C-alpha cells in the first residue's frame, strides 16, 4: 500500500498498490493509526550525530520501549546486522560517506530482503524517489518534515505501507534545462553513452581505452563527439550535466 499526498508513483507488488490521499481520508486515516503499529527494534544509519539524535527522539516518543541501534556508516551497520538482523525497520540516510547514492539500499535489500528500509534525506527530488522505490525502499522521509509527520510516516511504514511525503506527489514538469540535457544524451550512440558512463565515474582516456579494449584515438573521438552533442567544452562540464539528470547509462 502506498501512502502519499498526490501523484502516480508505482512499485511492483504482489497486488496493485492502493494509493491513499490524506486530504480525502482526513481524520479517518488518523484514527486508523491507533496503537496497532508496533516497533520493537530499529536501526538508524546516518553519519551526522545530530540527525541520529533527532530520529532517535522521534522513534522513542512514537514507539514506547523500542530498542534503538545506530550506525554512522554502512560498514558499521552491516557489522551490527551480522550480529542480529531481527530489526523491524532500518532508517537509511541517502548520503552517507561510504555509499554511492542508492547502492546502500540495494545492498541491504539484497542481503536482508525481509527487512523494510526507509530512506531519509535532507534533499530529494522525484527522480531519486522513483529510483528508491524501484530499488525496494519502504518509504522516503525528508528530514525537513515536522516531528509529527515523521512519527506518522514511521507508523505507516511499520504497518506495511509505502510512505511518500505529499510534496513528492505534486506533479512538476522537469525543467527546460534538464529536458534539453536528456534530449542531448538520447542523441548519443550506444558507444558514446558507454564512454560517458566512464567519464562520470572519473575514468581517464587511457583507462577507458583499456576497459573497452579500444585505442586511445577511438576514445578521444567518442569524447569529442560527446562534448559536441552535449554542447559543452570540457569533460568536467559533461559530467556536471550528466549528474544533473542522474545519468547512469541504464
C-alpha positions as a Markdown table, in Angstrom:
| # | Residue | x | y | z |
|---|---|---|---|---|
| 1 | Unk | 0.0 | 0.0 | 0.0 |
| 2 | Unk | 1.4 | 3.4 | -1.0 |
| 3 | Unk | 0.5 | 6.4 | 1.2 |
| 4 | Unk | 1.2 | 9.9 | -0.2 |
| 5 | Unk | -0.4 | 13.2 | -0.9 |
| 6 | Unk | -0.7 | 13.2 | -4.6 |
| 7 | Unk | 0.9 | 11.7 | -7.7 |
| 8 | Unk | 1.1 | 8.4 | -9.5 |
| 9 | Unk | 4.2 | 6.6 | -8.2 |
| 10 | Unk | 4.1 | 2.8 | -8.6 |
| 11 | Unk | 6.1 | -0.1 | -7.3 |
| 12 | Unk | 5.9 | -3.8 | -8.3 |
| 13 | Unk | 4.0 | -5.6 | -5.5 |
| 14 | Unk | 2.1 | -8.8 | -5.3 |
| 15 | Unk | -1.1 | -6.9 | -5.8 |
| 16 | Unk | -1.8 | -3.5 | -7.4 |
| 17 | Unk | -0.9 | -0.8 | -4.7 |
| 18 | Unk | -3.6 | 1.3 | -3.2 |
| 19 | Unk | -2.8 | 5.0 | -3.2 |
| 20 | Unk | -4.3 | 6.8 | -0.3 |
| 21 | Unk | -4.9 | 10.6 | -0.3 |
| 22 | Unk | -4.5 | 12.2 | 3.1 |
| 23 | Unk | -6.8 | 15.1 | 2.2 |
| 24 | Unk | -9.6 | 12.8 | 1.1 |
| 25 | Unk | -9.4 | 10.5 | 4.1 |
| 26 | Unk | -8.7 | 13.2 | 6.7 |
| 27 | Unk | -9.4 | 12.2 | 10.3 |
| 28 | Unk | -10.4 | 8.6 | 9.2 |
| 29 | Unk | -6.7 | 7.9 | 8.4 |
| 30 | Unk | -5.6 | 9.4 | 11.6 |
| 31 | Unk | -7.9 | 7.2 | 13.5 |
| 32 | Unk | -6.7 | 4.1 | 11.6 |
| 33 | Unk | -3.2 | 4.5 | 13.2 |
| 34 | Unk | -4.4 | 3.5 | 16.6 |
| 35 | Unk | -2.0 | 1.5 | 18.6 |
| 36 | Unk | -1.6 | -1.4 | 16.2 |
| 37 | Unk | 1.7 | -0.2 | 14.7 |
| 38 | Unk | 4.4 | -1.6 | 16.9 |
| 39 | Unk | 8.1 | -1.4 | 16.5 |
| 40 | Unk | 10.5 | -3.2 | 18.9 |
| 41 | Unk | 13.8 | -2.7 | 17.3 |
| 42 | Unk | 15.1 | -0.1 | 14.7 |
| 43 | Unk | 18.5 | 0.6 | 13.1 |
| 44 | Unk | 19.3 | 4.3 | 12.3 |
| 45 | Unk | 22.1 | 4.7 | 9.7 |
| 46 | Unk | 23.3 | 8.3 | 9.4 |
| 47 | Unk | 26.8 | 9.9 | 9.6 |
| 48 | Unk | 25.5 | 13.0 | 11.4 |
| 49 | Unk | 25.2 | 12.6 | 15.2 |
| 50 | Unk | 22.6 | 15.3 | 15.5 |
| 51 | Unk | 20.4 | 13.7 | 12.9 |
| 52 | Unk | 20.7 | 10.4 | 14.6 |
| 53 | Unk | 19.7 | 12.0 | 17.9 |
| 54 | Unk | 16.7 | 13.6 | 16.3 |
| 55 | Unk | 15.5 | 10.4 | 14.8 |
| 56 | Unk | 16.2 | 8.5 | 18.0 |
| 57 | Unk | 14.0 | 11.0 | 19.8 |
| 58 | Unk | 11.1 | 10.7 | 17.4 |
| 59 | Unk | 11.3 | 6.9 | 17.5 |
| 60 | Unk | 11.4 | 6.8 | 21.3 |
| 61 | Unk | 8.3 | 9.0 | 21.5 |
| 62 | Unk | 6.5 | 7.1 | 18.8 |
| 63 | Unk | 7.2 | 3.6 | 20.0 |
| 64 | Unk | 7.4 | 3.1 | 23.7 |
| 65 | Unk | 10.2 | 0.7 | 24.7 |
| 66 | Unk | 11.6 | 0.4 | 21.2 |
| 67 | Unk | 15.3 | -0.7 | 21.1 |
| 68 | Unk | 17.2 | 1.8 | 19.0 |
| 69 | Unk | 20.5 | 1.0 | 17.4 |
| 70 | Unk | 22.7 | 3.5 | 15.5 |
| 71 | Unk | 25.4 | 3.3 | 12.8 |
| 72 | Unk | 27.4 | 6.2 | 11.3 |
| 73 | Unk | 28.3 | 4.2 | 8.1 |
| 74 | Unk | 27.1 | 1.3 | 6.0 |
| 75 | Unk | 30.1 | -0.7 | 7.1 |
| 76 | Unk | 29.2 | -0.2 | 10.8 |
| 77 | Unk | 25.5 | -1.0 | 10.0 |
| 78 | Unk | 26.5 | -4.3 | 8.3 |
| 79 | Unk | 28.6 | -5.3 | 11.3 |
| 80 | Unk | 25.5 | -4.7 | 13.5 |
| 81 | Unk | 23.3 | -6.7 | 11.2 |
| 82 | Unk | 25.7 | -9.6 | 11.2 |
| 83 | Unk | 25.3 | -9.9 | 14.9 |
| 84 | Unk | 21.5 | -9.6 | 14.8 |
| 85 | Unk | 19.2 | -8.8 | 11.9 |
| 86 | Unk | 15.8 | -9.0 | 13.5 |
| 87 | Unk | 15.0 | -5.3 | 13.1 |
| 88 | Unk | 11.5 | -4.0 | 12.4 |
| 89 | Unk | 12.9 | -1.1 | 10.4 |
| 90 | Unk | 16.1 | 0.4 | 9.0 |
| 91 | Unk | 16.3 | 4.2 | 8.5 |
| 92 | Unk | 19.0 | 4.8 | 5.9 |
| 93 | Unk | 20.4 | 8.3 | 5.1 |
| 94 | Unk | 20.5 | 8.9 | 1.4 |
| 95 | Unk | 24.0 | 10.4 | 1.5 |
| 96 | Unk | 26.5 | 8.6 | 3.8 |
| 97 | Unk | 30.2 | 8.7 | 3.1 |
| 98 | Unk | 30.9 | 5.1 | 2.2 |
| 99 | Unk | 27.9 | 4.7 | -0.1 |
| 100 | Unk | 27.2 | 5.9 | -3.6 |
| 101 | Unk | 23.6 | 7.1 | -4.0 |
| 102 | Unk | 21.3 | 4.1 | -3.6 |
| 103 | Unk | 23.9 | 1.4 | -3.5 |
| 104 | Unk | 23.5 | 1.1 | 0.2 |
| 105 | Unk | 19.8 | 0.5 | -0.2 |
| 106 | Unk | 20.3 | -2.1 | -2.9 |
| 107 | Unk | 22.9 | -3.9 | -0.8 |
| 108 | Unk | 20.7 | -4.1 | 2.3 |
| 109 | Unk | 17.7 | -5.2 | 0.2 |
| 110 | Unk | 19.7 | -8.0 | -1.4 |
| 111 | Unk | 21.2 | -9.3 | 1.9 |
| 112 | Unk | 18.2 | -8.7 | 4.1 |
| 113 | Unk | 15.2 | -8.8 | 1.8 |
| 114 | Unk | 12.6 | -9.1 | 4.6 |
| 115 | Unk | 13.8 | -6.0 | 6.4 |
| 116 | Unk | 12.0 | -2.8 | 5.5 |
| 117 | Unk | 14.4 | 0.0 | 4.6 |
| 118 | Unk | 13.1 | 3.6 | 4.6 |
| 119 | Unk | 15.3 | 6.3 | 3.0 |
| 120 | Unk | 15.8 | 9.5 | 5.0 |
| 121 | Unk | 17.1 | 12.6 | 3.2 |
| 122 | Unk | 17.7 | 16.3 | 3.7 |
| 123 | Unk | 17.4 | 16.9 | -0.1 |
| 124 | Unk | 15.4 | 15.0 | -2.6 |
| 125 | Unk | 13.7 | 15.1 | -6.0 |
| 126 | Unk | 11.2 | 13.0 | -7.8 |
| 127 | Unk | 13.8 | 11.1 | -9.8 |
| 128 | Unk | 15.6 | 10.0 | -6.7 |
| 129 | Unk | 12.3 | 8.9 | -5.1 |
| 130 | Unk | 11.4 | 6.9 | -8.2 |
| 131 | Unk | 14.8 | 5.2 | -8.1 |
| 132 | Unk | 14.5 | 4.5 | -4.3 |
| 133 | Unk | 11.1 | 2.8 | -4.8 |
| 134 | Unk | 12.3 | 0.8 | -7.7 |
| 135 | Unk | 15.2 | -0.4 | -5.5 |
| 136 | Unk | 12.8 | -1.6 | -2.8 |
| 137 | Unk | 12.6 | 1.3 | -0.4 |
| 138 | Unk | 9.7 | 1.1 | 2.1 |
| 139 | Unk | 9.3 | 4.8 | 2.1 |
| 140 | Unk | 11.1 | 8.2 | 1.6 |
| 141 | Unk | 11.2 | 10.5 | 4.6 |
| 142 | Unk | 12.5 | 14.1 | 4.2 |
| 143 | Unk | 14.4 | 15.3 | 7.3 |
| 144 | Unk | 12.6 | 18.6 | 6.9 |
| 145 | Unk | 9.2 | 17.1 | 7.8 |
| 146 | Unk | 7.6 | 18.1 | 11.1 |
| 147 | Unk | 8.1 | 15.8 | 14.0 |
| 148 | Unk | 4.5 | 14.7 | 13.9 |
| 149 | Unk | 4.7 | 14.0 | 10.2 |
| 150 | Unk | 7.8 | 11.8 | 10.7 |
| 151 | Unk | 6.0 | 9.9 | 13.5 |
| 152 | Unk | 3.1 | 9.3 | 11.2 |
| 153 | Unk | 5.4 | 8.2 | 8.4 |
| 154 | Unk | 7.1 | 5.6 | 10.7 |
| 155 | Unk | 3.8 | 4.2 | 11.8 |
| 156 | Unk | 2.6 | 3.9 | 8.2 |
| 157 | Unk | 5.8 | 2.0 | 7.2 |
| 158 | Unk | 5.6 | -0.3 | 10.2 |
| 159 | Unk | 2.0 | -1.0 | 9.2 |
| 160 | Unk | 3.2 | -2.3 | 5.9 |
| 161 | Unk | 2.5 | 0.8 | 3.8 |
| 162 | Unk | 4.9 | 2.7 | 1.5 |
| 163 | Unk | 5.2 | 6.3 | 2.7 |
| 164 | Unk | 5.9 | 9.2 | 0.4 |
| 165 | Unk | 5.6 | 12.9 | 1.5 |
| 166 | Unk | 2.8 | 14.8 | 0.0 |
| 167 | Unk | 5.1 | 17.2 | -1.8 |
| 168 | Unk | 6.6 | 14.4 | -3.8 |
| 169 | Unk | 3.2 | 13.6 | -5.2 |
| 170 | Unk | 2.8 | 17.0 | -6.7 |
| 171 | Unk | 3.3 | 16.7 | -10.4 |
| 172 | Unk | 6.0 | 19.0 | -11.6 |
| 173 | Unk | 7.5 | 19.1 | -15.1 |
| 174 | Unk | 11.2 | 18.7 | -15.5 |
| 175 | Unk | 13.0 | 22.0 | -16.0 |
| 176 | Unk | 13.7 | 23.1 | -19.6 |
| 177 | Unk | 17.4 | 22.7 | -18.9 |
| 178 | Unk | 17.0 | 19.1 | -17.7 |
| 179 | Unk | 14.8 | 18.2 | -20.7 |
| 180 | Unk | 17.4 | 19.6 | -23.0 |
| 181 | Unk | 20.2 | 17.6 | -21.3 |
| 182 | Unk | 18.1 | 14.4 | -21.6 |
| 183 | Unk | 17.4 | 15.0 | -25.3 |
| 184 | Unk | 21.1 | 15.6 | -25.9 |
| 185 | Unk | 22.0 | 12.4 | -24.1 |
| 186 | Unk | 19.4 | 10.5 | -26.1 |
| 187 | Unk | 21.2 | 11.6 | -29.2 |
| 188 | Unk | 24.4 | 9.8 | -28.2 |
| 189 | Unk | 25.2 | 6.5 | -29.8 |
| 190 | Unk | 25.5 | 3.4 | -27.6 |
| 191 | Unk | 29.3 | 3.6 | -27.7 |
| 192 | Unk | 29.2 | 7.2 | -26.7 |
| 193 | Unk | 26.8 | 6.5 | -23.8 |
| 194 | Unk | 29.2 | 3.9 | -22.5 |
| 195 | Unk | 32.1 | 6.3 | -22.7 |
| 196 | Unk | 30.0 | 8.9 | -20.9 |
| 197 | Unk | 29.4 | 6.4 | -18.1 |
| 198 | Unk | 33.1 | 6.0 | -17.7 |
| 199 | Unk | 33.6 | 9.8 | -17.7 |
| 200 | Unk | 31.0 | 10.2 | -14.9 |
| 201 | Unk | 32.9 | 7.5 | -13.0 |
| 202 | Unk | 36.1 | 9.6 | -13.2 |
| 203 | Unk | 38.0 | 7.3 | -15.6 |
| 204 | Unk | 40.8 | 8.8 | -17.8 |
| 205 | Unk | 41.0 | 8.2 | -21.5 |
| 206 | Unk | 43.8 | 5.7 | -21.1 |
| 207 | Unk | 41.7 | 3.7 | -18.5 |
| 208 | Unk | 38.6 | 3.9 | -20.7 |
| 209 | Unk | 40.6 | 2.6 | -23.7 |
| 210 | Unk | 41.9 | -0.3 | -21.6 |
| 211 | Unk | 38.5 | -1.1 | -20.1 |
| 212 | Unk | 36.8 | -1.1 | -23.5 |
| 213 | Unk | 39.6 | -2.7 | -25.5 |
| 214 | Unk | 39.8 | 0.1 | -28.0 |
| 215 | Unk | 42.5 | 2.6 | -29.0 |
| 216 | Unk | 43.1 | 6.0 | -27.4 |
| 217 | Unk | 42.3 | 7.6 | -30.7 |
| 218 | Unk | 38.8 | 5.9 | -30.6 |
| 219 | Unk | 38.2 | 7.1 | -27.1 |
| 220 | Unk | 39.2 | 10.7 | -27.9 |
| 221 | Unk | 36.9 | 10.6 | -30.9 |
| 222 | Unk | 34.0 | 9.5 | -28.7 |
| 223 | Unk | 34.8 | 12.1 | -26.1 |
| 224 | Unk | 34.9 | 14.9 | -28.7 |
| 225 | Unk | 31.5 | 13.7 | -30.0 |
| 226 | Unk | 30.0 | 13.7 | -26.5 |
| 227 | Unk | 31.2 | 17.2 | -25.8 |
| 228 | Unk | 29.8 | 18.4 | -29.1 |
| 229 | Unk | 26.4 | 16.7 | -28.6 |
| 230 | Unk | 26.1 | 17.9 | -25.0 |
| 231 | Unk | 27.0 | 21.4 | -26.0 |
| 232 | Unk | 30.0 | 21.7 | -23.6 |
| 233 | Unk | 33.7 | 22.4 | -23.9 |
| 234 | Unk | 35.2 | 20.1 | -21.3 |
| 235 | Unk | 34.9 | 16.7 | -19.7 |
| 236 | Unk | 34.0 | 18.3 | -16.3 |
| 237 | Unk | 31.1 | 20.2 | -17.9 |
| 238 | Unk | 29.9 | 17.0 | -19.5 |
| 239 | Unk | 30.0 | 15.1 | -16.1 |
| 240 | Unk | 28.1 | 18.0 | -14.4 |
| 241 | Unk | 25.4 | 17.9 | -17.0 |
| 242 | Unk | 25.1 | 14.1 | -16.8 |
| 243 | Unk | 24.9 | 14.2 | -13.0 |
| 244 | Unk | 22.3 | 16.9 | -13.2 |
| 245 | Unk | 19.9 | 14.3 | -14.7 |
| 246 | Unk | 21.3 | 11.4 | -12.7 |
| 247 | Unk | 22.7 | 9.7 | -15.8 |
| 248 | Unk | 23.9 | 6.1 | -15.1 |
| 249 | Unk | 23.8 | 4.7 | -18.6 |
| 250 | Unk | 20.8 | 2.5 | -17.8 |
